């Protein structure tokens, strides 16, 4: 599952998850045997979670304040314990085996409060904080443009300009993935994968949709990094998919605990794509 969160705030709404419910999500995911992995690891097929557990990717769209908020306490600036990052870090400290990874799809040119998590005075500090803590930053266009509505020049400008803003704040960092606003692809997908505008080059290893369900295994022939589906982290969707995998354990990716090996049921061996550099064994031979 690649889970897609938006606002972390009260009250609960279509695009908002309360801090209490986000904490509850993490607790039941951990209890259900899920462990966090990064999107970069997923794309590389480096499934480094313990044997018997299931990798899970967290994503956050639109860079709203509830995702990462700084507060002053006793004369010091610190992360708000009720924002997404604060909640995730606290949960990781209590349960380090769960992991602490996520990708934040930011909007560098949006109107407030969605411009780089609000709090303009902390824009640079927030991006630096995310990277220092091992999180990833992704491209979400400059101001949440529906790419299906524009021609090639505007599509490329929206993506390149967003990357340029990010690079000014955290020099040398290149977003490796793009989350499509509204899930809308441009007329030509190649426009979103790579390009150069006014000397600013971009290249994405993955493009994420806004919906579509659970993603195929990175070792499956059905795995397409440029059409990765996500599950919107609202109660009905999340609960439905947790029930699905509880009822259909054969469809759930379960780690064998060895990133250098791909283990697959013998009956599904033909579904594997090329996994050069890794050993392949069947579940029955373990």
N, C-alpha and C positions, 0 to 999 in steps of 0.2 A: 504494500500500500504506500502510495505517495500522498500524504495528507496535505490538504490546502486550507490554511487558516487565513483569515482577514483581520478584522478588528478584534482585539482582546479588551473587552469593556462591558459594563452593564448598561442597559439590560440586555438579556439574550435576544438576538434578532437574526434575520436571515443571513447577514454577513458579519455577525458579531457573536463571539463566544465569551461568556463571563470568565473572570479569573478563576472563580470557584470551579466552573465546569472544565476549564482547561486543566486545572490540577487533577480533576477527576478523570479526564481523558488519559493523562499520563499514567495515573495509578492503575487504571484497568488495562491499559496497553501492556504495562509491565507485568501485571498479574497474568495476562493472557499469553505471555511468552514472547512478546515483541521487544526488540532491541534496536536502538537508533544506529543508522549508518548514514554517511554523507552521500549527497547526490554524485559527487565525484567518484566515490568508491563504487557506487552502483553502476555508473557508466563504464568503469574499468573492470567490472566483474570481480572486484576485491571484496568479497563478502566475508568480513572479518568480525563476525559475531559468534558467540559460543554455540557449540553443537547443540541441536535440539531447539534453538530459538529462531525467530523469524525476523529478518531485517525490515526496518521501517524508515521511511524518509519523511521529515517534516519540512513543509514550505510555508512561507508567509508572504502574501501579496500586499502591495500598495503602501508599504512603509508608513503605517499609521502610528500615532503616539503610543497606543497601548501595547505595541510590539516591543518598543525599547524607549523607556522614559528615564531620564535622569532626575534625581531629587537632591536637595541639599539637606544634610543631616549632620548636626554637630560641626558645622563649618566645612564639611567635606561633601563633594559630589559623589553620589553612588547610584547604582541601578535601583529603580523602584521595585520592591519585592512583589508588587502586584502586576507588573508588566510581563509579557511573554518570556523575555529573556531572564528576568529575575525569577520567575516561577520555574523555568526550565533548569536554571543553574542551581536553585535550591533543591529541586527534585534530584538532580544529578549528584549533589553532595550527599544526600541521604541514601541514594541508590546508585552508586557509581557504575554498577554493572549495566544499567539501562543506557548509558551513553549521554552525550551532550553535543548533538549535531543538528543543524538546520540550515536552510538556505532562505535568505531574505531578498525578495524581489522588490527593488526600490524604485521610486519615482523622483528623480532629481529635479525635474522641472514642473512638478504639479503644484496646484494651489495648496496652501495649508488647510487642514493639518496633515496632508499626505506627502508633503515635500520632505523626504528623508527623516521621517518620524517626528516632525514638528521640532520645536525648540531650535530655531536657526543657529543660535550661538553654540550648539553642540553638534552640528552636522558632521564635522570632521572627526570629532572625538567619538561619536557613535559608530561610524564606519570603522575607525581604528580599533575600537573596543571589540566589535564583532569579529574582525579578522584575528585579533590577538587571542581571542577565546576559541578559535577554531571553527567559527561559523563561516558560511559562504555568502557572498553577495551576488545576486543575479540581476539581469537586465529585464526591465518590465516596460520598456520604452521611456521616452522623456516625460510624457504627462498622461500615460494610460490611453494611448491612441488606438482606436480600432483599426488595425492594419488592413482589414478587408476593404476599407473605404478609400484607400489612397493608392496612388501610383508608385512606381518604383522609387522615384527621387525622395518622396516624403517618407516612405517606409524606411529607406536606408538612413535618412537624416534623423528620424526618431530614435533609431537604434544606436547610431554612431554618436549622436549628441548625448544620449544617456551615458554611454561608456566614457565619453570625454569628461563629463561632470564627475563621475566616480573616480576616474584617474587623477583628476586635479586634487581630490580630497585624500585619496590613498594612492600615491604614485606607484606605478608598476603593477597594479592589480588589474587583471582582466576577467570580467565575468565569463564564465564558461557556459552559461545556459540562459535561455530567454523564456520567460513565462508570458504567454500571449494574453494581452488584455481582452476580456470577454471571450477568450478562446478562439479569436478570429485570425485565421491565417491570411497572409497577403496572397495576391493572385498567383505569385510565383514564390514557392517556399525558399528558393535559392536566395532571394533578397534578404531573408531573415537569417540565413545560415552564416554567410560571410560577405564582407564588402569593405570598401574604403570610401569615406566622405571627407573631403577637405583635409586629407592626410591622417585621418583617424580610421584605423582598421579594426574590424571586429570579426570574431569567428566563434560560433557557438557549437559546442559538442552535443547539445540537447535543446529541444524545444518542448515546452510543457503546455499541455492543454488545460482547460479550466474544469474539465469533468471527464467522464469516460470509464470510471471504475478502477479496479486494481490493474497495475502494470504487469506485463508478462515478465518472467524471469529474464535476467540479462543474458542468460545462456540459451534462451529459446530462439528459434527461427522467427518467431512473431515479434521479437523485441525490435522496436524502431525508435531510436533515440530522438528522432525529430517529430515524433507523434506520441509522446509519453502521456498517458492518461493520469488523471488525479482523482482523488476522492475528496469532495468538499466536506470539511470537518464541522458539519452541523449534526445535531443529535440523531436525526433519522437516518442519515447516510452512514455515519460512523457505526451506529448500532447495527444497521442492516449488514454491513460488511463483516463486522465481528461475528455476528450470528452465522453468516454464510461460511466463513472459514472454520468456525466451530463445527458446523454441520457437514462440511466438505473438506476434511483434512487433507485429502489427496490433491487438492488444488492449491494448497498453501505452501509457499516456499519455506523449507526448513533447512537451516544451515548444517553442514557436516562438520563444521569447526575447523576446516583446513582450506584457507584461501587458494592454495595451489591445486586443489582437487575439485572436480565437479562430480557430484554423486547424483544419479538419476535412476528412477525405477526402470527396470529392463523394458517394460512395455512402452515407455516414453523415450527411449534412447534415440529413436529416429527424429524426434522434435528438436534435438540439440543443433545449434548453429556451430560454426567453426570455433573451437576453443583452443586454438594453437597456444602452446606453452603451458597447458594445464593437463594433468592426468584426468582421465575419465574412468569412473567405476560405477557399477550398477549397485543399487541399494541392496539387492539380494546377495551381493558378494561381500558386503561389509562384515 
